[in-house]
Amino acid sequence: MDPTLPAKRLIWAAIGGEYYVVHYERGGIAHTFHILIAKLMKDDAKPKVVWSAGGAPLKGYAAFVDAKREVG
């Protein structure tokens, strides 16, 4: 293990208005995939996490929307 290597890698990101969707992977011994949705309003100093989850890798935003519809 090399602690100088990054533990996270961006897969893709999407922006819609004040919402940001980020899909990334975390590596190391356990390799996992994550989705994070944040909201950043014009006067906010930093974004607020709206939703986050772990799961399977997704090819893009459309695949995320399809997966989200399946689980409700």
GIRA-V984790 format. One record per helix or strand. SS is the DSSP state (@ for helix, = for strand). FROM is the first residue (numbers start at 1). TO is the last residue. If there is no record, write none. Layout:
BEGIN
SS FROM TO
SS FROM TO
END
This chain:
BEGIN
= 8 16
= 19 26
= 32 39
= 48 55
@ 61 71
END
